[in-house]
């Protein structure tokens, strides 16, 4: 069904078409009349006079033929445009299809020829196949009308966005969407049964092309300078790493619910002093120097401390910058690796981040918690329906021993090419707060540290190394009392921006038989692995994720 604009356009074109047809008919009639007049004058005036009349007549005929040809061309061009041009509601588009004043048709009927109209700048030059160059003031005025109408059309398009739409677009403009793909192939020279690399956080399989993790990160950081004090972040994760990171039924009642949500928290910067930043939700733990995303680490494999210390927390955290060089941190959380608490105790963290020099960053954390569950899951017995996994039986009495984590690490960017890091950790935990018959308060300890060095050989290549020592007294980390050591060497090849290949050699040692071999039930005191990691990432977020 045509719109009213289309009908008006068609009516306007119909009137114009009949005017052109009438003009052509008048020209043809004049041509025929001229020819007849020439013949009558030749019969009356003799040969000499007839010759002069013929010359004059020939000029008139040629002129009329040119005008008829031009009018026919105009008619064909306008017919073609009517068939091929869709209706356009903008004033600019209408004027582009008829680039002349409304009285041009009257001028044509009054006797102005096509040539005269073109010289006067009244006929649409684009219709005649000529360059759109104004030849005098009249045509320049028409061109100005077209420009004004086009500007008005563009302005109407821009103004089509409502204030609410514009606000949404401005909001989304600062949201970053980032994607990461982390794959690897590792080979364990022990040729372990089941092709499993023990005491590894991410590179858990040998002789297997593996997807460590595929990640999707959406973030809107607060921007106080622009009046937006809130923001948020969501990290979705898939692959082998999710099984490492997302707890287990021993300390996470329903881990599958949160399996693919690595981080999800909202942020608000309160107008308190220099700005108190508060996060609520689930976030990656900053206890320990290493993090989740491989591209931001020195090595491909993770340290023992990354594997042992908390991966994530659920709760509230606050950060306050005392000045440009010192900030204090406080957390109130459900526990270590607990999106849903296993007991009624809320863990706390007290810490600070200092920058004693421009090239030095120092982090200190003290974590106080109680990680022992006070309930166990049982088969539902109540007739009242509940969500799966929410039927419990109380543990009486429940262990009440505390967990203490002392964690500190420092990074020194010595030169644009050299950087160094040190980490030290001490962890102590008791099952019961006080010694009693059948209730042991004997402590278990994890203590030690790790050192890192990295050198940027060139824009494409870098080398890195790590050495660490972990004393596991009471089996908090490995399940047995032992001293663990490892050294790792890494070569980075930055193929392109957002595409990294990382080659790694690692050797693990222990004073106790710990690592799998190719013989079932036989353990070794060491294992060596060679790994190639291939990592891709893209998105608008700059720096470390």
C-alpha positions as CSV (number, residue, x, y, z in Angstrom):
1,X,0.0,0.0,0.0
2,X,1.4,3.4,-1.0
3,X,1.9,6.2,1.6
4,X,0.5,9.7,1.1
5,X,4.0,10.9,0.3
6,X,4.1,8.3,-2.6
7,X,0.7,9.4,-3.9
8,X,1.7,13.1,-3.8
9,X,4.9,12.2,-5.6
10,X,3.0,10.2,-8.3
11,X,0.5,13.0,-8.8
12,X,3.3,15.6,-9.1
13,X,5.0,13.4,-11.6
14,X,1.8,12.9,-13.6
15,X,1.2,16.6,-13.9
16,X,4.8,17.1,-15.0
17,X,4.7,14.3,-17.5
18,X,1.6,15.8,-19.2
19,X,3.2,19.2,-19.3
20,X,6.2,17.7,-21.1
21,X,4.0,15.8,-23.5
22,X,2.1,19.0,-24.2
23,X,5.3,20.9,-24.8
24,X,6.6,18.2,-27.2
25,X,3.3,18.3,-29.1
26,X,3.5,22.1,-29.4
27,X,7.0,21.9,-30.7
28,X,6.1,19.2,-33.3
29,X,3.1,21.3,-34.4
30,X,5.3,24.3,-34.7
31,X,7.8,22.3,-36.7
32,X,5.1,21.1,-39.1
33,X,3.7,24.6,-39.4
34,X,7.1,26.0,-40.1
35,X,7.6,23.5,-42.9
36,X,4.2,24.3,-44.5
37,X,4.9,28.0,-44.2
38,X,8.3,27.5,-45.9
39,X,6.6,25.6,-48.8
40,X,3.9,28.4,-49.3
41,X,6.5,31.2,-49.2
42,X,8.6,29.3,-51.8
43,X,5.7,29.1,-54.2
44,X,4.8,32.8,-53.8
45,X,8.2,34.4,-53.6
46,X,10.3,32.8,-56.3
47,X,13.6,31.0,-56.3
48,X,15.9,33.6,-54.7
49,X,13.5,34.6,-52.0
50,X,12.7,30.9,-51.3
51,X,16.4,30.2,-50.9
52,X,16.7,32.8,-48.1
53,X,13.6,31.6,-46.4
54,X,14.9,28.0,-46.5
55,X,18.1,28.9,-44.7
56,X,16.2,30.7,-42.0
57,X,13.7,27.8,-41.8
58,X,16.6,25.3,-41.5
59,X,17.9,27.1,-38.5
60,X,14.5,27.2,-36.8
61,X,14.0,23.5,-37.5
62,X,17.4,22.6,-36.0
63,X,16.6,24.6,-32.9
64,X,13.3,23.0,-32.5
65,X,14.7,19.5,-33.0
66,X,17.3,20.2,-30.3
67,X,14.6,21.3,-27.9
68,X,12.4,18.3,-28.7
69,X,15.4,16.0,-28.1
70,X,16.1,17.6,-24.7
71,X,12.5,17.4,-23.7
72,X,12.3,13.7,-24.6
73,X,15.5,13.0,-22.7
74,X,14.0,14.7,-19.6
75,X,10.8,12.7,-19.9
76,X,12.8,9.4,-20.2
77,X,15.0,10.3,-17.2
78,X,12.1,11.2,-15.0
79,X,10.2,8.1,-15.9
80,X,13.2,6.0,-15.0
81,X,13.6,7.8,-11.7
82,X,9.9,7.3,-10.9
83,X,10.4,3.6,-11.3
84,X,13.7,3.1,-9.5
85,X,13.6,5.6,-6.7
86,X,11.9,4.6,-3.4
87,X,10.0,7.3,-1.5
88,X,12.1,9.4,0.8
89,X,10.5,11.4,3.5
90,X,13.5,13.8,4.1
91,X,13.3,17.2,2.5
92,X,16.8,16.8,1.2
93,X,15.9,13.7,-0.8
94,X,12.9,15.3,-2.4
95,X,14.9,18.3,-3.5
96,X,17.6,16.1,-4.9
97,X,15.1,14.5,-7.2
98,X,13.7,17.9,-8.3
99,X,16.4,20.5,-8.1
100,X,14.5,23.5,-9.4
101,X,11.9,26.0,-8.3
102,X,8.2,25.2,-8.3
103,X,7.6,27.7,-11.1
104,X,10.0,26.0,-13.5
105,X,7.1,24.1,-15.2
106,X,5.3,27.4,-15.7
107,X,8.4,28.8,-17.3
108,X,8.7,25.8,-19.6
109,X,5.1,26.2,-20.7
110,X,5.7,30.0,-21.2
111,X,8.3,29.2,-23.8
112,X,11.7,28.8,-22.1
113,X,13.6,26.1,-23.9
114,X,15.5,23.3,-22.2
115,X,18.8,25.0,-23.1
116,X,17.6,28.3,-21.6
117,X,16.4,26.6,-18.4
118,X,19.7,24.8,-18.0
119,X,21.7,27.9,-18.5
120,X,19.5,29.6,-15.9
121,X,20.2,26.8,-13.5
122,X,16.6,25.7,-13.2
123,X,16.6,22.2,-14.8
124,X,18.0,19.4,-12.6
125,X,21.5,19.1,-13.9
126,X,21.8,15.5,-12.6
127,X,18.9,14.6,-14.8
128,X,20.6,15.9,-17.9
129,X,23.7,13.9,-17.1
130,X,25.8,17.0,-16.4
131,X,28.1,17.7,-13.5
132,X,26.3,19.5,-10.7
133,X,28.2,22.8,-11.0
134,X,26.3,26.0,-10.5
135,X,26.6,28.3,-13.5
136,X,25.1,31.4,-12.0
137,X,23.4,32.8,-8.9
138,X,20.1,31.1,-9.5
139,X,21.6,27.7,-9.6
140,X,23.8,28.5,-6.6
141,X,20.7,29.4,-4.7
142,X,19.1,26.1,-5.6
143,X,22.2,24.3,-4.5
144,X,22.0,26.1,-1.2
145,X,18.4,25.0,-0.8
146,X,19.5,21.4,-1.4
147,X,22.3,21.7,1.2
148,X,20.0,23.2,3.8
149,X,17.4,20.5,3.2
150,X,20.0,17.7,3.4
151,X,21.3,19.2,6.7
152,X,17.8,19.3,8.0
153,X,17.3,15.7,7.0
154,X,20.5,14.6,8.7
155,X,19.6,16.6,11.8
156,X,16.2,14.9,11.9
157,X,17.9,11.5,11.8
158,X,20.2,12.4,14.7
159,X,17.3,13.8,16.7
160,X,15.5,10.6,16.1
161,X,17.3,9.3,19.2
162,X,15.5,10.1,22.4
163,X,17.2,11.3,25.5
164,X,16.8,7.8,27.0
165,X,18.3,6.1,23.9
166,X,21.2,8.5,24.0
167,X,21.8,7.7,27.7
168,X,21.8,4.0,27.0
169,X,24.3,4.3,24.2
170,X,26.6,6.5,26.3
171,X,26.3,3.8,29.1
172,X,27.2,1.0,26.7
173,X,30.0,2.9,25.1
174,X,32.2,2.5,28.3
175,X,31.3,-1.3,28.7
176,X,34.2,-3.6,27.6
177,X,33.5,-7.1,26.2
178,X,36.6,-9.3,26.2
179,X,37.1,-12.9,25.1
180,X,40.0,-15.3,26.0
181,X,40.9,-18.8,24.8
182,X,43.6,-20.7,26.6
183,X,44.8,-24.0,25.2
184,X,47.8,-26.2,25.9
185,X,49.7,-29.4,25.3
186,X,51.8,-30.8,28.1
187,X,54.0,-33.9,28.2
188,X,55.0,-35.5,31.5
189,X,58.2,-37.5,31.2
190,X,57.1,-39.9,34.0
191,X,54.5,-41.1,31.6
192,X,52.1,-41.2,34.5
193,X,49.2,-43.7,34.8
194,X,46.1,-41.9,33.5
195,X,48.2,-39.1,32.0
196,X,47.7,-36.9,35.1
197,X,50.1,-34.2,36.4
198,X,49.8,-34.2,40.1
199,X,49.8,-30.9,42.2
200,X,49.1,-28.8,39.1
201,X,46.3,-26.2,39.1
202,X,45.7,-25.8,35.3
203,X,48.0,-28.0,33.2
204,X,46.5,-31.1,34.8
205,X,46.7,-33.5,31.8
206,X,49.7,-35.0,30.0
207,X,49.9,-36.0,26.3
208,X,46.5,-34.3,25.7
209,X,45.5,-31.3,23.6
210,X,43.5,-29.4,26.2
211,X,41.2,-26.4,26.6
212,X,42.3,-24.9,29.9
213,X,39.6,-22.2,29.7
214,X,37.5,-20.1,27.5
215,X,36.5,-16.8,29.1
216,X,34.0,-14.0,28.5
217,X,34.4,-10.8,30.5
218,X,32.0,-7.9,30.6
219,X,33.0,-4.9,32.6
220,X,31.7,-1.4,33.3
221,X,34.2,0.4,35.6
222,X,33.0,3.3,37.6
223,X,33.8,6.7,36.2
224,X,33.5,9.3,39.0
225,X,34.9,12.1,36.8
226,X,31.8,11.7,34.6
227,X,29.4,11.4,37.4
228,X,28.9,7.6,37.4
229,X,29.9,6.1,40.7
230,X,28.7,2.5,40.0
231,X,29.9,-0.3,37.8
232,X,30.1,-4.1,37.6
233,X,32.0,-7.0,36.2
234,X,31.0,-10.5,35.1
235,X,33.5,-13.3,34.2
236,X,32.1,-16.4,32.6
237,X,34.5,-19.4,32.4
238,X,34.4,-22.8,30.7
239,X,37.0,-25.6,30.4
240,X,39.3,-27.6,32.7
241,X,40.1,-24.6,34.9
242,X,36.5,-24.4,36.1
243,X,36.9,-27.7,37.9
244,X,40.0,-26.4,39.7
245,X,38.5,-23.0,40.6
246,X,34.9,-23.7,41.5
247,X,35.4,-25.5,44.8
248,X,34.2,-29.0,45.6
249,X,31.5,-30.5,47.7
250,X,33.8,-30.7,50.8
251,X,33.7,-26.9,51.2
252,X,31.1,-25.7,48.6
253,X,27.7,-27.2,49.2
254,X,26.4,-26.7,45.6
255,X,29.4,-25.9,43.4
256,X,27.7,-26.7,40.1
257,X,25.4,-23.7,40.5
258,X,28.3,-21.4,40.3
259,X,30.6,-23.5,38.1
260,X,30.9,-21.1,35.1
261,X,30.6,-17.8,37.1
262,X,34.2,-17.1,38.0
263,X,33.5,-13.5,39.0
264,X,30.3,-11.5,39.3
265,X,30.2,-8.3,41.4
266,X,28.9,-4.8,41.5
267,X,30.9,-1.8,42.5
268,X,30.0,1.6,44.1
269,X,32.4,4.4,44.9
270,X,31.0,6.2,47.9
271,X,31.5,9.9,48.2
272,X,33.6,9.5,51.4
273,X,36.9,11.3,51.5
274,X,39.0,10.3,48.5
275,X,36.3,7.7,47.5
276,X,35.6,4.4,49.3
277,X,35.2,1.7,46.7
278,X,32.8,-1.1,47.7
279,X,32.3,-4.4,45.8
280,X,29.5,-6.9,46.5
281,X,29.5,-10.3,44.9
282,X,32.0,-13.0,43.9
283,X,35.5,-12.1,43.0
284,X,38.9,-13.6,42.4
285,X,41.1,-13.7,45.5
286,X,44.1,-11.4,45.6
287,X,45.8,-13.6,48.2
288,X,48.9,-14.7,46.4
289,X,50.6,-13.0,43.5
290,X,49.4,-15.2,40.6
291,X,46.1,-14.8,39.0
292,X,43.6,-16.7,36.7
293,X,44.4,-15.4,33.2
294,X,47.5,-16.9,31.7
295,X,48.4,-14.0,29.5
296,X,49.0,-11.9,32.6
297,X,51.4,-14.4,34.3
298,X,55.1,-15.0,34.0
299,X,54.7,-18.7,33.4
300,X,52.1,-21.0,31.9
301,X,51.8,-23.4,34.8
302,X,50.8,-22.0,38.2
303,X,52.7,-22.2,41.5
304,X,51.9,-24.4,44.4
305,X,50.7,-21.3,46.3
306,X,48.2,-20.4,43.6
307,X,47.0,-24.0,43.8
308,X,46.7,-23.9,47.6
309,X,45.6,-20.4,48.5
310,X,42.0,-19.3,48.0
311,X,40.8,-18.9,44.4
312,X,37.7,-16.8,45.1
313,X,35.5,-15.3,47.7
314,X,31.8,-14.3,48.0
315,X,30.9,-11.3,50.1
316,X,31.7,-7.6,50.5
317,X,35.1,-5.8,50.1
318,X,36.1,-2.2,50.5
319,X,39.2,-0.3,49.4
320,X,40.1,3.2,50.5
321,X,43.0,5.2,49.0
322,X,44.7,7.1,51.9
323,X,46.9,8.8,49.2
324,X,48.4,8.1,45.8
325,X,50.8,5.6,47.4
326,X,48.9,3.8,50.0
327,X,45.4,2.0,50.1
328,X,43.8,-0.1,52.8
329,X,41.6,-3.1,52.2
330,X,38.9,-4.9,54.2
331,X,36.8,-8.0,53.3
332,X,33.8,-9.7,54.9
333,X,33.2,-13.0,53.1
334,X,31.5,-16.4,53.5
335,X,34.9,-18.3,53.5
336,X,37.6,-19.5,51.2
337,X,36.2,-20.9,47.9
338,X,32.7,-20.6,49.2
339,X,30.0,-19.0,47.2
340,X,27.6,-20.5,49.8
341,X,28.9,-20.7,53.4
342,X,29.5,-24.0,55.1
343,X,29.1,-22.5,58.5
344,X,27.8,-19.4,60.2
345,X,31.2,-17.7,60.7
346,X,32.1,-14.8,58.4
347,X,35.8,-14.6,57.4
348,X,37.7,-11.3,57.3
349,X,40.7,-9.9,55.5
350,X,42.8,-6.9,56.5
351,X,45.4,-5.6,54.2
352,X,47.1,-2.8,52.3
353,X,48.7,-2.0,49.0
354,X,51.7,0.3,49.1
355,X,53.8,2.0,46.4
356,X,57.0,3.1,48.2
357,X,58.5,3.9,44.8
358,X,57.1,4.4,41.3
359,X,58.6,1.0,40.2
360,X,57.7,-0.9,43.4
361,X,54.3,-2.4,44.5
362,X,53.9,-4.1,47.8
363,X,50.8,-6.0,49.0
364,X,50.2,-7.4,52.5
365,X,47.2,-9.5,53.5
366,X,46.1,-11.1,56.8
367,X,43.1,-13.4,56.5
368,X,41.1,-14.8,59.5
369,X,38.6,-17.5,58.9
370,X,36.9,-20.7,60.0
371,X,36.6,-23.2,57.3
372,X,35.1,-26.3,59.0
373,X,31.5,-27.1,58.1
374,X,28.8,-27.2,60.8
375,X,26.3,-29.3,58.7
376,X,26.3,-32.1,56.2
377,X,24.0,-32.7,53.3
378,X,21.4,-35.5,53.7
379,X,18.5,-37.0,51.7
380,X,15.4,-34.8,51.9
381,X,13.0,-36.0,54.6
382,X,10.7,-32.9,55.0
383,X,7.4,-32.9,53.0
384,X,8.1,-29.2,52.2
385,X,10.0,-29.1,48.9
386,X,13.4,-27.3,48.8
387,X,16.0,-26.8,46.2
388,X,18.3,-29.7,45.5
389,X,21.2,-29.8,48.0
390,X,19.5,-27.8,50.7
391,X,18.6,-30.6,53.0
392,X,21.1,-30.7,55.9
393,X,21.8,-32.3,59.2
394,X,23.7,-30.3,61.9
395,X,27.1,-31.4,63.0
396,X,27.2,-31.4,66.8
397,X,29.5,-30.3,68.1
398,X,31.0,-28.5,65.1
399,X,34.8,-27.9,64.8
400,X,35.6,-24.3,65.6
401,X,39.3,-24.1,64.8
402,X,40.5,-21.0,63.0
403,X,42.5,-20.4,59.8
404,X,45.2,-17.7,59.6
405,X,46.8,-16.7,56.4
406,X,49.8,-14.3,56.3
407,X,50.5,-13.3,52.7
408,X,52.8,-10.7,51.2
409,X,54.3,-10.1,47.8
410,X,56.3,-7.3,46.1
411,X,57.0,-6.5,42.5
412,X,59.8,-4.4,41.2
413,X,60.0,-3.2,37.6
414,X,63.7,-2.5,37.6
415,X,63.9,-1.4,33.9
416,X,61.6,-1.4,30.9
417,X,62.9,-4.9,30.2
418,X,63.6,-6.4,33.7
419,X,61.0,-7.2,36.4
420,X,61.2,-9.2,39.6
421,X,58.7,-10.5,42.2
422,X,58.9,-12.2,45.6
423,X,56.1,-13.9,47.5
424,X,56.1,-15.2,51.1
425,X,53.2,-17.1,52.8
426,X,52.5,-18.6,56.1
427,X,49.3,-20.5,56.8
428,X,48.2,-22.1,60.1
429,X,45.0,-23.9,60.8
430,X,43.5,-25.9,63.7
431,X,40.6,-28.3,63.7
432,X,39.5,-27.2,67.2
433,X,40.1,-23.9,68.9
434,X,41.0,-25.6,72.2
435,X,42.4,-29.0,73.1
436,X,39.9,-31.4,74.6
437,X,39.4,-35.2,74.8
438,X,38.7,-36.2,71.2
439,X,39.2,-32.7,69.9
440,X,42.7,-31.9,68.7
441,X,44.0,-28.4,68.5
442,X,47.3,-29.3,67.0
443,X,48.2,-26.9,64.2
444,X,49.0,-27.7,60.6
445,X,51.3,-25.3,58.7
446,X,52.1,-24.3,55.2
447,X,55.1,-22.0,54.8
448,X,57.5,-20.9,52.1
449,X,57.7,-18.6,49.1
450,X,58.4,-18.1,45.5
451,X,60.6,-15.8,43.3
452,X,60.0,-14.6,39.8
453,X,62.1,-12.9,37.1
454,X,61.2,-11.8,33.6
455,X,63.2,-10.2,30.8
456,X,61.8,-8.7,27.6
457,X,64.2,-9.8,24.9
458,X,62.4,-7.9,22.1
459,X,58.9,-6.9,21.2
460,X,58.1,-10.5,20.2
461,X,60.1,-12.5,22.7
462,X,60.5,-12.7,26.5
463,X,61.9,-15.2,29.0
464,X,60.7,-15.8,32.5
465,X,61.6,-18.0,35.4
466,X,60.1,-19.1,38.8
467,X,61.5,-21.0,41.7
468,X,59.5,-21.9,44.9
469,X,59.6,-23.8,48.1
470,X,56.6,-25.0,50.1
471,X,56.8,-26.8,53.5
472,X,53.5,-28.7,54.0
473,X,53.5,-29.8,57.6
474,X,50.3,-31.7,58.4
475,X,49.3,-32.1,54.8
476,X,47.1,-29.0,54.4
477,X,48.1,-28.7,50.7
478,X,49.2,-32.1,49.5
479,X,47.6,-34.5,52.0
480,X,51.0,-35.5,53.5
481,X,53.8,-33.9,55.3
482,X,56.5,-33.1,52.8
483,X,58.8,-30.3,51.4
484,X,58.0,-29.4,47.8
485,X,60.2,-27.5,45.4
486,X,59.9,-26.6,41.7
487,X,61.7,-24.6,39.1
488,X,60.1,-23.3,35.8
489,X,61.6,-21.7,32.7
490,X,59.4,-20.1,30.1
491,X,59.8,-18.6,26.6
492,X,57.2,-16.2,25.3
493,X,56.6,-15.7,21.6
494,X,54.1,-12.8,21.0
495,X,52.9,-13.8,17.6
496,X,50.6,-10.7,17.4
497,X,48.7,-8.4,19.6
498,X,46.3,-10.8,21.4
499,X,48.0,-14.0,20.3
500,X,50.7,-15.6,22.5
501,X,52.6,-18.9,22.3
502,X,54.3,-19.9,25.6
503,X,56.9,-22.7,25.8
504,X,57.7,-24.0,29.3
505,X,59.9,-26.6,31.0
506,X,59.1,-27.4,34.7
507,X,60.6,-29.8,37.2
508,X,59.0,-30.7,40.6
509,X,60.8,-32.2,43.6
510,X,59.8,-33.6,46.9
511,X,61.5,-35.3,49.8
512,X,58.7,-37.9,49.8
513,X,57.4,-40.1,46.9
514,X,54.5,-38.1,45.6
515,X,54.3,-38.0,41.8
516,X,52.7,-40.6,39.5
517,X,54.8,-42.9,37.3
518,X,54.0,-45.4,34.5
519,X,53.6,-48.1,37.1
520,X,50.3,-48.3,39.1
521,X,50.9,-47.6,42.8
522,X,54.5,-46.6,42.4
523,X,55.3,-43.0,43.1
524,X,58.3,-40.9,42.3
525,X,60.0,-38.0,44.1
526,X,60.0,-35.9,41.0
527,X,58.3,-35.1,37.7
528,X,59.3,-33.1,34.6
529,X,56.9,-31.6,32.1
530,X,57.3,-29.7,28.8
531,X,54.3,-27.6,27.8
532,X,53.2,-25.4,24.9
533,X,50.5,-23.0,25.7
534,X,48.6,-21.1,22.9
535,X,46.5,-18.2,24.1
536,X,44.2,-15.8,22.3
537,X,42.4,-12.8,23.7
538,X,40.6,-9.8,22.3
539,X,38.4,-6.9,23.5
540,X,38.6,-3.3,24.6
541,X,39.9,-3.9,28.1
542,X,43.5,-2.7,28.4
543,X,46.2,-4.2,30.6
544,X,45.8,-7.1,33.0
545,X,42.4,-8.8,33.2
